[in-house]
């Protein structure tokens, strides 16, 4: 077996259908990450303070990159993501998948960072941060 991470994609959608991590790799688990305030002038604890789903997704993926870099890793080392989303008024109470994709595709499957993780996106009833629409948990792999 190869000592590198193997990824398979189904079609052109920017996620991996499977990711195989070699036994020689170590896994790094990153706790659920929430967005930072995007508009400090907005009322605290509101969606306006954190922005729409895309703005929040960009914030979360930037935070994940910073966390990973502290471990000498980067976004391309992520092998799996779990994304928890709240419904929005703009989408009739459903999760904003288009907003997630708009933020996600700035970081994964790009020319600069072509790697894609497996990913699950779920709608949840609530998140621990008032005003947040997204929380992301990640698993990264460190290969020799």
N, C-alpha and C positions, 0 to 999 in steps of 0.2 A: 504494500500500500504506500502511496505517496505521503511525504511529510508536509504537504501543502494542503490548504483548505480547498476543497472541490465544491463548486457551485453549479447548479443547473437551473436554467431559466426556461419557462414555457412561454414562447412567443416574445413579444416586445415589452410586456408589462414590466416595470422596473422593480420587481422583487424576484428573489430566487425561489424556485419551487422546492429545491432541496439544497442543503448545505451539509457536507461531510467534513468533520473536523478530525484530523489524525490523533491517535492516542498520545503522541508526543507533545501535543499542544496543551496549554493551560487555559482555562476559561476564566473570564473576568465578568462578574455579574454586577450590573449597575442598577441601583434602586430606581424606582419610579421618579422621573424628573419632570418637574412642572415649569411653566414659563415664568419669565421675569416680567415686571411691569413695563409696558411699552409706552404708556402715556401717564407720567406722574401727575399731570394736572387733572386727570379724571378722578371721580370719586373712588376711594380705596375699596377693594373687594368687589369691583364691578367688572363686567366683561369689557366695558369701555377702557378700563385701566390696562387690560392685558391684550386687547385687540381681538380680531377675528381669528378663526381657526388657522388660517395660513400664517398670520403674524405670530401666533402662539407656537405653531409647529416650527417655524424658523428659530424662534427663541430657544425652544427645547433642543433642537438638533445642534445649535451653537453651544449650548451648555453641555450636551453629551460630548461634543468634540473636545471641549476644554477638560472635562473629566477624564476622557481617554488619553489625552496628551499628557496628563499628570502621571499616567501609567505607561508612558512611552508607546502608546497605541494611537490609532486614529479611526475615523468613521469607517474606513475600508476594512477594519478588523472586526466590525460588528457582524455577527452571524445570525442573530435573531432579534427581532423587535416585537414587543407587545404594545399596542397603542390603544389607550382608553380615551374615548371621546364622549362629550356631552352633546345632546341634541341642542339645536339653536332655533330661535324663533324664525330666522330667515329660511330655514329648511323644514319648517312645519314640525319641529320637535325631533327631527331625525338628525343623526350625526352628519357632519359636513365633510363627506368623503372627498369632494372636489377641493376643499380648502386644505385638507390633509395632504392630498396629492400635490397641490401647488407648492406647499412647503417642502415636502419629502423629496420631490424631484430636483430640488436645488442642491441636494446633498448626496443622493444615491443614484447610480446609473448614469452619471455625467461623464463628460470627456475627461475632466480633472480627477474624478473619483468614480470609476466604472463599477466598483463592487456593489452588489446588492445582497441584503440579508433576506432570510425568510421573514415574513411579517404577518401578524394578526392584528386586525383593527376591530374593536368592540365598542358598542355604545353602552355606557354605564349611566346609572341614575344620579350619580354625584361624584365629585372629586373633593379632596380635602382642602383645596385652596379656593375660596370664594372668587368667582370671576374667571377661573380657569376653565377652558374647554377641552384641554388635552393633557394627558400624562403619558410618558413613554418609559418603558422598562427595556433594558438592553442586555444582551450577552455578547461579549467580544471574545475572540480567541487569539492567543499569543502563540505563534509558532517559533520554532528554534531558528 
